[in-house]
């Protein structure tokens, strides 16, 4: 007799597959700009492909080398291109969805769990982070995975779940830096677990297993950090709002209390859009309907059991606090709120069901309540998908370096491989910018430095076989005039964006 597959698992599989489709459709072209950080992520992954046995240490921006492995696998399967790099994020975005549901089932009923899972999976912010080729979503995946194993262990008191919790916790420390809040997040449920009336000996053994396996898994990278202590906190020092480097970066001249107050206001301003330039959507990040349900969910959570509501509120608090203390440049900087997106949609879901409960006082027929529920969910899903795929491409910002390097790379790749490209673009764009190095790996790129104020320019030291291409920033139009006199048969091209010249090129055969 064939065993029937539970309907909720079939639904979960469909949600996961649909999510992966959303995160991977037209992935090479949306986002249309390849951010410099995407380029650096891909380049670190390519180095792993060249030397796959070297996985302990740090790569770009002092991130653990192991965090680049998913992107290396993506490029091994799909090629060393935009699609391959971004698939590393798309797969983690989709993988998080089923574990999010399984984790929620330890806390809530099936209806709440499915609803929150669907809303997270279709959130335009989650979609955005699942489609950018950087390591952000790894942090959320390991947080959710660790929560699932931990709450399973607390509920069933089985040692295997505490071992798996330790393994997941240890692996998490090889991922994106935001995951470092995880030890703080698991403290409340662990404290509640120890306060329950069970044998203390079993609890201590389970806790010992959790900590031991976490240490064992993290030990290789931990030993590296002990030998190179500056690499452990270097990224934090760059973005911590009170550090001298961060103050210089953001031009903060206020005292610490003034900085904290301003950062808090900016963090809570969801109407300002995302300033990361990696998503860069300039519209309202949370729509008014979701915002209403979020507020209602915050209030309704007071009705939950003390240990559960404490866990949820602290999760939200640490997510927002991390945004306040590390969002450089000024908030909102969506990638650093990546660990807060799941809890955001948990509260939104709680708010939806609290709203339906309030509507029940109107003595509406049950079918009317169901129709209202499905209409609300449809509106939220439609709004978020429409936002990413239709509003976002028309209203986003990116840094000038990423915009220029993406467009220049697309242009260069259409030329002969024997071309040598000379850049008169410093300090607006450097020839070793991550996007350029990733997208044009086989093209020789030479920086010609900064043209002098007196109009003097550096020329190529020798002739090269094949085509010579000169890339000139519009600020140095006088350079183009001089080059035209030297190479009168060269072909001039200019590349515009909304009638503004982004760069000029001179092709010389």
C-alpha positions as semicolon CSV with decimal commas, in nm:
position;residue;x (nm);y (nm);z (nm)
1;X;0,000;0,000;0,000
2;X;0,139;0,338;-0,103
3;X;0,160;0,582;0,184
4;X;-0,018;0,909;0,118
5;X;0,200;1,222;0,131
6;X;0,065;1,480;0,380
7;X;-0,111;1,769;0,206
8;X;0,087;2,035;0,395
9;X;0,418;1,886;0,276
10;X;0,293;1,891;-0,082
11;X;0,193;2,255;-0,035
12;X;0,533;2,334;0,117
13;X;0,710;2,172;-0,177
14;X;0,503;2,376;-0,421
15;X;0,577;2,699;-0,228
16;X;0,950;2,620;-0,231
17;X;0,957;2,542;-0,603
18;X;0,752;2,852;-0,681
19;X;0,993;3,058;-0,470
20;X;1,295;2,922;-0,655
21;X;1,125;3,012;-0,983
22;X;1,060;3,368;-0,864
23;X;1,418;3,406;-0,745
24;X;1,579;3,269;-1,062
25;X;1,362;3,394;-1,352
26;X;1,555;3,637;-1,577
27;X;1,825;3,637;-1,311
28;X;2,105;3,751;-1,542
29;X;1,922;4,074;-1,628
30;X;1,742;4,169;-1,306
31;X;1,899;4,341;-1,123
32;X;2,030;4,509;-1,436
33;X;2,336;4,646;-1,256
34;X;2,607;4,413;-1,129
35;X;2,715;4,570;-0,802
36;X;3,083;4,588;-0,716
37;X;3,021;4,367;-0,411
38;X;2,864;4,107;-0,640
39;X;3,177;4,117;-0,851
40;X;3,401;4,071;-0,548
41;X;3,184;3,784;-0,421
42;X;3,211;3,611;-0,758
43;X;3,588;3,665;-0,774
44;X;3,635;3,510;-0,429
45;X;3,419;3,216;-0,539
46;X;3,627;3,174;-0,855
47;X;3,943;3,156;-0,642
48;X;3,781;2,871;-0,447
49;X;3,707;2,694;-0,775
50;X;4,077;2,721;-0,859
51;X;4,181;2,590;-0,516
52;X;3,886;2,396;-0,366
53;X;4,089;2,252;-0,078
54;X;4,158;2,597;0,066
55;X;3,836;2,671;0,256
56;X;3,958;2,798;0,593
57;X;4,048;3,165;0,612
58;X;3,898;3,482;0,477
59;X;3,813;3,621;0,136
60;X;3,674;3,951;0,019
61;X;3,605;4,200;0,300
62;X;3,735;3,944;0,553
63;X;3,431;3,718;0,511
64;X;3,499;3,348;0,585
65;X;3,608;3,164;0,271
66;X;3,344;2,896;0,319
67;X;3,069;3,156;0,267
68;X;3,172;3,185;-0,099
69;X;3,133;2,812;-0,169
70;X;2,761;2,832;-0,269
71;X;2,851;3,093;-0,531
72;X;3,140;2,875;-0,649
73;X;2,901;2,581;-0,686
74;X;2,654;2,804;-0,873
75;X;2,923;2,907;-1,121
76;X;3,051;2,551;-1,150
77;X;2,702;2,447;-1,263
78;X;2,587;2,752;-1,461
79;X;2,919;2,901;-1,568
80;X;3,139;3,186;-1,441
81;X;2,883;3,451;-1,517
82;X;2,612;3,664;-1,355
83;X;2,361;3,379;-1,346
84;X;2,603;3,137;-1,183
85;X;2,701;3,382;-0,910
86;X;2,346;3,491;-0,833
87;X;2,217;3,134;-0,819
88;X;2,420;3,093;-0,501
89;X;2,183;3,342;-0,337
90;X;1,866;3,222;-0,512
91;X;1,915;2,868;-0,384
92;X;1,972;2,985;-0,026
93;X;1,664;3,207;-0,050
94;X;1,454;2,910;-0,159
95;X;1,614;2,669;0,092
96;X;1,522;2,899;0,379
97;X;1,149;2,878;0,299
98;X;1,077;2,513;0,399
99;X;1,284;2,538;0,717
100;X;1,105;2,860;0,806
101;X;0,775;2,671;0,786
102;X;0,905;2,374;0,985
103;X;1,041;2,610;1,250
104;X;0,710;2,798;1,275
105;X;0,522;2,470;1,322
106;X;0,709;2,433;1,651
107;X;0,557;2,764;1,764
108;X;0,221;2,809;1,590
109;X;-0,057;2,621;1,415
110;X;-0,044;2,514;1,051
111;X;-0,247;2,808;0,915
112;X;-0,027;3,074;1,072
113;X;0,288;2,887;0,966
114;X;0,183;2,853;0,601
115;X;0,069;3,215;0,583
116;X;0,392;3,359;0,728
117;X;0,598;3,134;0,499
118;X;0,414;3,249;0,186
119;X;0,440;3,616;0,286
120;X;0,815;3,591;0,350
121;X;0,873;3,398;0,026
122;X;0,695;3,664;-0,180
123;X;0,824;3,971;0,004
124;X;0,988;4,207;-0,246
125;X;1,272;4,257;0,003
126;X;1,332;3,882;0,035
127;X;1,308;3,843;-0,342
128;X;1,565;4,120;-0,385
129;X;1,818;3,963;-0,149
130;X;1,760;3,622;-0,311
131;X;1,854;3,765;-0,651
132;X;2,169;3,961;-0,567
133;X;2,492;3,759;-0,584
134;X;2,622;3,834;-0,234
135;X;2,627;3,611;0,076
136;X;2,358;3,788;0,282
137;X;2,088;3,519;0,294
138;X;2,323;3,259;0,437
139;X;2,291;3,431;0,774
140;X;1,912;3,405;0,773
141;X;1,919;3,044;0,652
142;X;2,144;2,931;0,936
143;X;1,948;3,129;1,194
144;X;1,623;2,964;1,085
145;X;1,787;2,621;1,062
146;X;1,934;2,659;1,411
147;X;1,597;2,771;1,550
148;X;1,427;2,469;1,393
149;X;1,669;2,220;1,549
150;X;1,673;2,403;1,884
151;X;1,295;2,421;1,925
152;X;1,265;2,061;1,808
153;X;1,511;1,962;2,079
154;X;1,332;2,166;2,345
155;X;0,997;2,018;2,245
156;X;1,109;1,654;2,214
157;X;1,409;1,661;2,450
158;X;1,604;1,442;2,205
159;X;1,981;1,464;2,203
160;X;2,008;1,442;1,823
161;X;1,835;1,780;1,786
162;X;2,078;1,947;2,027
163;X;2,369;1,795;1,833
164;X;2,219;1,928;1,508
165;X;2,166;2,267;1,674
166;X;2,535;2,280;1,762
167;X;2,638;2,178;1,410
168;X;2,412;2,444;1,257
169;X;2,537;2,707;1,503
170;X;2,899;2,621;1,422
171;X;2,838;2,633;1,046
172;X;2,655;2,964;1,077
173;X;2,976;3,135;1,187
174;X;3,123;3,067;0,843
175;X;2,852;3,282;0,680
176;X;2,761;3,651;0,660
177;X;2,848;3,867;0,963
178;X;2,487;3,940;1,064
179;X;2,465;3,582;1,192
180;X;2,682;3,673;1,490
181;X;2,369;3,780;1,676
182;X;2,253;3,417;1,679
183;X;2,406;3,320;2,018
184;X;2,206;3,604;2,176
185;X;1,886;3,494;2,003
186;X;1,903;3,135;2,127
187;X;1,956;3,241;2,489
188;X;1,586;3,309;2,578
189;X;1,456;2,968;2,461
190;X;1,752;2,795;2,629
191;X;1,684;2,977;2,956
192;X;1,316;2,881;2,936
193;X;1,423;2,522;2,868
194;X;1,635;2,513;3,183
195;X;1,353;2,660;3,392
196;X;1,113;2,382;3,293
197;X;1,054;2,098;3,538
198;X;1,271;1,833;3,382
199;X;1,581;1,648;3,495
200;X;1,866;1,895;3,519
201;X;2,117;1,624;3,430
202;X;1,956;1,567;3,088
203;X;1,942;1,940;3,022
204;X;2,307;1,991;3,108
205;X;2,404;1,700;2,882
206;X;2,200;1,841;2,594
207;X;2,352;2,185;2,644
208;X;2,700;2,031;2,657
209;X;2,636;1,850;2,329
210;X;2,512;2,171;2,166
211;X;2,815;2,375;2,273
212;X;3,064;2,097;2,200
213;X;2,950;2,038;1,844
214;X;2,932;2,413;1,777
215;X;3,293;2,452;1,893
216;X;3,413;2,147;1,698
217;X;3,254;2,267;1,373
218;X;3,378;2,625;1,413
219;X;3,723;2,526;1,547
220;X;3,917;2,546;1,215
221;X;3,792;2,898;1,138
222;X;3,816;2,991;1,506
223;X;4,184;2,898;1,513
224;X;4,237;3,113;1,204
225;X;4,075;3,410;1,379
226;X;4,291;3,350;1,688
227;X;4,599;3,367;1,467
228;X;4,462;3,671;1,281
229;X;4,253;3,856;1,543
230;X;4,225;4,175;1,337
231;X;4,034;3,988;1,065
232;X;3,760;3,884;1,308
233;X;3,637;4,238;1,372
234;X;3,772;4,435;1,075
235;X;3,437;4,451;0,895
236;X;3,258;4,549;1,215
237;X;3,504;4,832;1,264
238;X;3,420;4,957;0,915
239;X;3,045;4,981;0,975
240;X;3,003;5,033;1,352
241;X;2,858;5,383;1,378
242;X;3,082;5,494;1,665
243;X;3,410;5,379;1,510
244;X;3,640;5,651;1,368
245;X;3,637;5,491;1,022
246;X;3,257;5,484;1,009
247;X;3,228;5,843;1,134
248;X;3,470;5,956;0,865
249;X;3,277;5,761;0,600
250;X;2,941;5,915;0,694
251;X;3,070;6,261;0,790
252;X;2,907;6,237;1,132
253;X;3,018;6,533;1,342
254;X;2,771;6,478;1,627
255;X;2,835;6,325;1,966
256;X;2,746;5,959;2,015
257;X;2,399;6,029;2,154
258;X;2,319;6,250;1,855
259;X;2,443;5,987;1,613
260;X;2,236;5,718;1,786
261;X;1,924;5,933;1,773
262;X;1,968;6,011;1,403
263;X;2,043;5,649;1,314
264;X;1,731;5,535;1,501
265;X;1,511;5,780;1,314
266;X;1,654;5,676;0,979
267;X;1,619;5,308;1,058
268;X;1,250;5,341;1,138
269;X;1,187;5,551;0,828
270;X;1,058;5,281;0,593
271;X;0,944;5,550;0,351
272;X;1,303;5,642;0,256
273;X;1,360;5,327;0,053
274;X;1,675;5,117;0,055
275;X;2,007;5,301;0,042
276;X;2,229;4,997;-0,003
277;X;2,261;5,048;-0,384
278;X;2,256;4,666;-0,403
279;X;1,877;4,663;-0,401
280;X;1,835;5,039;-0,410
281;X;1,455;5,049;-0,437
282;X;1,349;5,405;-0,360
283;X;0,984;5,332;-0,289
284;X;0,824;5,258;0,046
285;X;0,974;4,934;0,179
286;X;0,668;4,816;0,372
287;X;0,329;4,889;0,219
288;X;0,058;5,045;0,435
289;X;-0,148;4,728;0,463
290;X;0,150;4,525;0,584
291;X;0,246;4,810;0,816
292;X;-0,103;4,806;0,969
293;X;-0,090;4,431;1,029
294;X;0,263;4,458;1,167
295;X;0,148;4,708;1,431
296;X;-0,151;4,491;1,515
297;X;0,075;4,188;1,535
298;X;0,306;4,360;1,782
299;X;0,008;4,420;2,009
300;X;-0,149;4,077;1,964
301;X;0,180;3,905;2,052
302;X;0,129;4,018;2,411
303;X;-0,130;3,740;2,437
304;X;0,128;3,469;2,365
305;X;0,305;3,269;2,632
306;X;0,573;3,466;2,813
307;X;0,872;3,269;2,680
308;X;0,744;3,282;2,320
309;X;0,666;3,652;2,313
310;X;0,998;3,732;2,481
311;X;1,178;3,535;2,210
312;X;0,989;3,710;1,928
313;X;1,029;4,061;2,068
314;X;1,401;4,011;2,134
315;X;1,450;3,879;1,780
316;X;1,291;4,195;1,643
317;X;1,481;4,416;1,886
318;X;1,825;4,276;1,797
319;X;1,744;4,295;1,425
320;X;1,654;4,663;1,451
321;X;1,945;4,734;1,687
322;X;2,187;4,581;1,439
323;X;2,046;4,809;1,170
324;X;2,086;5,114;1,395
325;X;2,442;5,038;1,501
326;X;2,590;4,916;1,174
327;X;2,401;5,074;0,885
328;X;2,670;5,260;0,699
329;X;2,596;5,451;0,481
330;X;2,285;5,583;0,653
331;X;1,980;5,357;0,683
332;X;1,779;5,201;0,555
333;X;2,044;4,949;0,447
334;X;1,837;4,641;0,367
335;X;2,116;4,378;0,353
336;X;2,193;4,432;0,721
337;X;1,828;4,378;0,813
338;X;1,833;4,037;0,646
339;X;1,794;3,850;0,975
340;X;1,494;4,067;1,065
341;X;1,277;3,988;0,761
342;X;1,142;3,655;0,897
343;X;1,033;3,807;1,228
344;X;0,880;4,102;1,042
345;X;0,648;3,865;0,855
346;X;0,574;3,662;1,165
347;X;0,432;3,976;1,327
348;X;0,249;4,073;1,008
349;X;0,088;3,728;1,002
350;X;-0,010;3,750;1,368
351;X;-0,166;4,087;1,288
352;X;-0,371;3,940;1,002
353;X;-0,522;3,672;1,224
354;X;-0,585;3,920;1,503
355;X;-0,769;4,137;1,249
356;X;-0,981;3,841;1,137
357;X;-1,056;3,763;1,500
358;X;-1,176;4,119;1,552
359;X;-1,390;4,090;1,238
360;X;-1,560;3,785;1,388
361;X;-1,741;4,016;1,630
362;X;-1,938;4,140;1,329
363;X;-2,090;3,790;1,312
364;X;-1,993;3,747;0,949
365;X;-2,055;3,412;0,786
366;X;-1,757;3,176;0,789
367;X;-1,730;3,185;0,409
368;X;-1,709;3,565;0,419
369;X;-1,419;3,544;0,666
370;X;-1,235;3,300;0,440
371;X;-1,288;3,520;0,136
372;X;-1,158;3,820;0,331
373;X;-0,851;3,623;0,439
374;X;-0,763;3,506;0,088
375;X;-0,823;3,855;-0,052
376;X;-0,581;4,005;0,201
377;X;-0,313;3,745;0,125
378;X;-0,359;3,791;-0,250
379;X;-0,324;4,170;-0,218
380;X;-0,002;4,138;-0,018
381;X;0,150;3,882;-0,255
382;X;0,052;4,080;-0,564
383;X;0,180;4,408;-0,418
384;X;0,521;4,265;-0,335
385;X;0,576;4,078;-0,661
386;X;0,458;4,381;-0,859
387;X;0,692;4,600;-0,656
388;X;1,000;4,395;-0,740
389;X;0,938;4,306;-1,102
390;X;0,763;4,623;-1,221
391;X;0,820;4,917;-0,984
392;X;1,175;4,842;-0,882
393;X;1,334;4,841;-1,231
394;X;1,196;5,193;-1,286
395;X;1,287;5,341;-0,946
396;X;1,617;5,217;-0,813
397;X;1,955;5,366;-0,735
398;X;2,300;5,218;-0,761
399;X;2,645;5,362;-0,705
400;X;2,810;5,523;-1,007
401;X;3,098;5,274;-1,006
402;X;2,864;4,977;-1,044
403;X;2,655;5,150;-1,312
404;X;2,960;5,254;-1,515
405;X;3,143;4,924;-1,482
406;X;2,837;4,717;-1,580
407;X;2,775;4,925;-1,891
408;X;3,144;4,934;-1,982
409;X;3,171;4,557;-1,934
410;X;2,874;4,494;-2,163
411;X;3,039;4,717;-2,423
412;X;3,385;4,561;-2,390
413;X;3,254;4,205;-2,416
414;X;3,117;4,280;-2,763
415;X;3,465;4,370;-2,888
416;X;3,753;4,153;-3,002
417;X;3,923;3,953;-2,729
418;X;4,258;4,095;-2,839
419;X;4,145;4,445;-2,747
420;X;4,337;4,638;-2,486
421;X;4,129;4,884;-2,286
422;X;4,279;5,203;-2,143
423;X;4,088;5,383;-1,867
424;X;4,090;5,759;-1,816
425;X;3,834;5,733;-1,538
426;X;4,008;5,773;-1,201
427;X;3,894;5,851;-0,935
428;X;3,537;5,791;-1,063
429;X;3,609;5,433;-1,168
430;X;3,918;5,213;-1,137
431;X;4,014;4,949;-1,389
432;X;4,035;4,691;-1,108
433;X;3,676;4,751;-0,992
434;X;3,517;4,419;-0,891
435;X;3,245;4,425;-1,156
436;X;3,495;4,491;-1,435
437;X;3,730;4,215;-1,323
438;X;3,442;3,966;-1,292
439;X;3,260;4,046;-1,615
440;X;3,567;4,099;-1,837
441;X;3,822;3,847;-1,706
442;X;4,002;3,793;-2,039
443;X;4,041;4,156;-2,141
444;X;4,358;4,348;-2,062
445;X;4,268;4,663;-1,869
446;X;4,517;4,942;-1,806
447;X;4,463;5,250;-1,590
448;X;4,604;5,572;-1,733
449;X;4,579;5,753;-1,400
450;X;4,427;6,093;-1,336
451;X;4,477;6,348;-1,619
452;X;4,666;6,656;-1,510
453;X;4,494;6,990;-1,453
454;X;4,707;7,142;-1,729
455;X;4,564;6,901;-1,983
456;X;4,860;6,663;-1,986
457;X;4,763;6,299;-2,032
458;X;4,951;5,975;-2,013
459;X;4,966;5,774;-2,335
460;X;5,006;5,398;-2,387
461;X;5,371;5,299;-2,347
462;X;5,370;5,078;-2,657
463;X;5,148;4,965;-2,941
464;X;4,951;4,646;-2,898
465;X;4,833;4,404;-3,160
466;X;4,458;4,418;-3,206
467;X;4,221;4,698;-3,119
468;X;4,295;4,970;-2,864
469;X;3,995;5,103;-2,673
470;X;4,005;5,423;-2,471
471;X;3,740;5,472;-2,202
472;X;3,705;5,837;-2,098
473;X;3,496;5,971;-1,813
474;X;3,291;6,277;-1,923
475;X;3,480;6,485;-1,668
476;X;3,786;6,439;-1,895
477;X;3,637;6,542;-2,227
478;X;3,961;6,727;-2,305
479;X;4,134;6,388;-2,304
480;X;3,906;6,272;-2,584
481;X;3,994;6,582;-2,788
482;X;4,365;6,508;-2,755
483;X;4,322;6,140;-2,839
484;X;4,125;6,226;-3,152
485;X;4,416;6,437;-3,277
486;X;4,655;6,148;-3,218
487;X;4,421;5,886;-3,365
488;X;4,218;6,075;-3,627
489;X;4,077;5,752;-3,773
490;X;3,944;5,634;-3,437
491;X;3,571;5,579;-3,391
492;X;3,408;5,784;-3,113
493;X;3,110;5,648;-2,918
494;X;2,925;5,799;-2,627
495;X;2,705;5,611;-2,380
496;X;2,414;5,798;-2,227
497;X;2,164;5,754;-1,949
498;X;1,860;5,985;-1,970
499;X;2,050;6,221;-2,201
500;X;2,348;6,240;-1,964
501;X;2,680;6,107;-2,096
502;X;2,816;5,833;-1,870
503;X;3,138;5,772;-2,060
504;X;3,302;5,809;-2,401
505;X;3,497;5,550;-2,593
506;X;3,747;5,577;-2,876
507;X;3,807;5,261;-3,079
508;X;4,138;5,248;-3,262
509;X;4,223;4,958;-3,492
